[in-house]
Amino acid sequence: MIRAEASAADKFAAFDLAYSKLLERLRRAKDRKKVHHGRHTPKAVREATATLEPASASEPIYVEASNHQEPTTPPVETSPYDVDNDIPAGDSPVLIRRKVFPAASLTLDDAVDNMELVGHNFYLFVDKETNTPSVVYRRRGWTYGVITLDSTCEPGDEPVEEKIHAYRSNDQAATA
């Protein structure tokens, strides 16, 4: 965005001054985009992509890319918890990546601590108290939320239990 202001005794004189300033600023902005290094001008996109094959209109790009992979690529080391199953979402180029991690049985306070150590906004764990899969997540401010799965509830039912838990309350801190 380029702006200019000017003041003068006459509104037409002020307009002419502002117009002159605008033209100068536009010229400087265009000049900044020019390459002033002799023959070191960058290649045009048309020239840089001239040798590439055009993408197929009949199949998605990720399928085409997997067909043209070079066999000389070294094998990728994977963790025992990685699952090789990128699931394409129909004809969409969107992939759904599934990852499997070991289940950690933790108390709610330890899960919050681990979430803060990892630096994420949520942390999956198995609640040591109830032995159910749970996720702790960061809310606005310095509050946290916990979502726990209950296999006995049907979708649409009211929440079974809702309570507020004090983080590292005084009686827990004294025993720790």
C-alpha positions in Angstrom: 0.0 0.0 0.0 1.3 3.4 -0.9 0.0 6.6 0.6 0.9 10.2 0.3 -0.3 13.4 2.1 0.3 17.0 1.3 -0.9 20.3 2.5 -1.1 23.6 0.6 -3.1 26.9 0.6 -5.1 25.6 -2.3 -6.8 22.2 -2.5 -5.6 21.7 -6.2 -2.0 22.6 -5.2 -2.2 20.0 -2.3 -3.6 17.4 -4.7 -0.7 18.1 -7.2 1.9 17.7 -4.4 0.3 14.5 -3.1 0.1 13.1 -6.6 3.8 13.9 -7.2 4.7 12.1 -4.0 2.6 9.1 -5.0 4.3 8.8 -8.4 7.7 9.0 -6.7 6.9 6.3 -4.2 5.4 4.1 -6.9 8.6 4.5 -9.0 10.8 3.6 -6.0 8.7 0.5 -5.2 8.9 -0.7 -8.8 12.7 0.0 -8.8 13.2 -2.1 -5.6 11.7 -5.1 -7.4 14.3 -4.8 -10.2 17.5 -6.8 -10.1 20.4 -4.4 -10.3 23.2 -7.0 -10.5 24.0 -7.1 -14.2 23.5 -10.5 -15.7 22.3 -12.1 -12.5 18.7 -11.7 -13.2 16.5 -14.6 -11.9 15.0 -17.0 -14.4 11.4 -16.6 -15.3 9.1 -19.3 -14.0 8.2 -20.2 -17.6 11.9 -20.9 -18.3 12.6 -22.7 -15.1 9.6 -25.1 -15.6 10.0 -25.6 -19.3 11.7 -29.1 -19.0 9.1 -30.5 -16.5 6.4 -32.8 -17.6 2.9 -31.4 -17.2 0.8 -32.9 -14.4 -1.8 -35.5 -15.4 -5.4 -34.3 -15.3 -6.8 -37.9 -14.8 -5.0 -39.0 -11.6 -4.2 -37.1 -8.4 -0.7 -35.7 -8.0 0.2 -37.9 -5.0 -0.5 -41.1 -7.1 1.5 -39.7 -10.0 4.4 -38.9 -7.7 4.4 -42.3 -6.2 4.6 -43.9 -9.7 7.6 -41.9 -10.6 9.7 -42.5 -7.5 13.3 -43.4 -8.2 14.3 -46.8 -6.9 17.7 -45.6 -5.8 16.4 -43.8 -2.8 17.7 -45.3 0.5 15.2 -47.0 2.8 13.7 -44.8 5.5 14.2 -45.9 9.0 10.9 -46.0 10.9 10.1 -46.4 14.5 8.3 -49.5 15.7 5.3 -47.3 16.4 5.0 -45.8 12.9 2.2 -47.3 10.9 2.7 -47.2 7.2 -0.9 -46.2 6.2 -1.4 -42.9 4.6 -5.1 -43.1 3.8 -6.1 -41.0 0.8 -9.4 -39.3 1.2 -11.1 -40.3 -2.1 -10.0 -38.3 -5.1 -8.8 -35.5 -2.9 -5.0 -35.0 -2.5 -5.6 -34.8 1.3 -3.9 -37.6 3.2 -4.9 -38.8 6.7 -1.7 -39.9 8.5 -2.1 -42.4 11.4 0.5 -42.6 14.1 0.6 -45.1 16.9 2.3 -44.3 20.2 2.8 -46.4 23.4 0.1 -45.8 25.9 1.3 -44.0 29.0 -0.6 -44.6 32.2 -0.3 -41.3 34.1 -2.1 -39.2 36.7 -3.8 -36.1 35.5 -1.1 -33.8 36.9 1.7 -35.8 35.3 -0.1 -35.6 32.0 -0.3 -31.8 32.3 3.4 -31.7 33.1 4.3 -33.9 30.1 2.1 -31.7 27.8 4.0 -28.6 29.0 7.4 -30.4 28.6 6.5 -31.5 25.0 5.2 -28.0 24.2 1.9 -29.2 22.6 -1.6 -27.9 23.1 -2.9 -31.4 24.0 -1.5 -34.7 25.4 -3.0 -38.2 25.0 -2.6 -40.6 28.0 -4.3 -43.4 29.9 -5.7 -42.1 33.2 -4.1 -44.0 36.0 -7.1 -43.3 38.3 -9.9 -44.6 35.9 -7.8 -46.6 33.4 -9.5 -44.9 30.5 -8.1 -43.2 27.4 -8.0 -39.4 28.0 -6.6 -36.2 26.5 -5.6 -33.2 28.5 -5.6 -29.9 26.5 -4.7 -26.2 27.1 -7.6 -23.7 27.3 -7.4 -19.9 27.3 -5.3 -18.5 30.1 -3.7 -21.0 32.4 -6.5 -23.5 32.6 -6.6 -27.0 31.2 -9.4 -29.4 30.1 -9.6 -33.2 30.1 -11.7 -35.3 27.8 -12.1 -38.9 28.9 -13.7 -41.7 26.8 -16.4 -43.8 28.3 -17.3 -46.9 26.4 -20.6 -47.3 28.3 -22.0 -44.0 27.1 -23.9 -43.7 23.8 -23.3 -40.7 21.6 -25.7 -37.9 22.4 -26.0 -38.8 26.1 -25.3 -36.3 28.8 -21.7 -36.3 30.3 -21.5 -38.9 33.0 -19.2 -37.0 35.3 -18.0 -33.4 35.3 -15.7 -32.1 38.1 -13.0 -29.5 38.7 -9.6 -30.8 39.7 -7.0 -28.5 41.3 -3.6 -28.9 39.8 -1.0 -30.2 42.3 -3.3 -29.3 45.3 -1.6 -28.7 48.7 -2.2 -32.3 50.0 -0.7 -33.8 46.9 2.3 -31.4 47.0 3.0 -32.3 50.6 3.2 -36.0 49.8 5.3 -35.6 46.7 
